[in-house]
Amino acid sequence: MTSENQSPLASTKHFIRRLTAIGSSLIVAVLLMGAKFYTYRLTHSSAVLSDALESIVNVVAAAFALVSIWLAAQPPDPEHPYGHGKIEYFSAGFEGALIIFAAIGIFKTGINHLFSPHPIANLGVGLVILVAASGVNLVLGFGLVKVGKTLQSLTLIADGKHVLTDVYTSVGVIAGLFLVQWTGWLWMDGAIACLVGINILLTGTRLVGQSFSGLMDASDPKLLDDISRLLEKKRKPFWIDIHQLRAWRSGNFIHIDLHLVLPRQFKLYEAHDEAKTVEQLLVHFFEGNAGVLVHLDPCEAKDCPICRQYDCKVRKAPASQRKIWDRESMTMDKTRTVEKSGDEKGAGEDDAGNREQIDYAVKSPGGR
């Protein structure tokens, strides 16, 4: 059974919050970029230039993130039946790549000024502007990361971390310029620029790695743990087992599929009702931002020891253990087989107990 019933109201609220957050980031990035280039024009400092160059990346990345958030919110269509959420991973990877290119430019400028230092003009005014810009970026960066984690938006988290990286950059630049002013060591201007470049390079590399993991549908242990704990808490006696649990994110939307083992004597409508219950449980838990596919498997004799349906009329062995549902057990890939009785065998089958592999998937008409 499938369901991707995303609440329109919740979806709209999330979209507005994400769009507001990234729009604010873009406006602030443009203003701060202008302030930093003005500071460079006053001081001609390579450290300040490194900070200003990263601001260009901030503006481009925020603009790209704005487009990606809008595109990710578009509903599925025949060409993109699973929606457009993965554009956010492209956005994060693009931003990480821009950060890496900015680091290369900063290294180039910093090394030149390290070996050919020159006096820094209007240092006092420049420091005041940089301190003010850093304060604004600090508030913006923490705000973006907080909103991004709340809305499960990798784009907002990436942009927030990028802004915080800009703050760390500015703090390093400010500290370096204070040292230059205090000691008169002009070469430190270039040295600080190179150190800033290293920090930026590491941040960009991490973002590219996160983007790659998302695009490749890498396992998310925390997400699987949340799902496992929910199902363990809400399990019913005749939910005999769950296996092959899989879940992956597409933007803020979560796709889940699993195999649910039910008593083999259940009628089709009874099994359908239980699959629907599991589906609604998960969709509600993720506030409508989830699509669930439940495969229905009939139980086998080997399931009897963990089956808690005590009035079962086809039980082969008494219930002797309670299986704990956790991430490790529920993600296990099991091949379900059913041994047919003599009356169930079709024409042409031998009497050696042929086993037929079964994989039931019942899709609801409203599924995407």
Order of alpha helices (4+ residues) and beta strands (2+ residues): beta-alpha-alpha-alpha-alpha-alpha-alpha-alpha-beta-beta-alpha-beta-alpha-beta-beta-beta
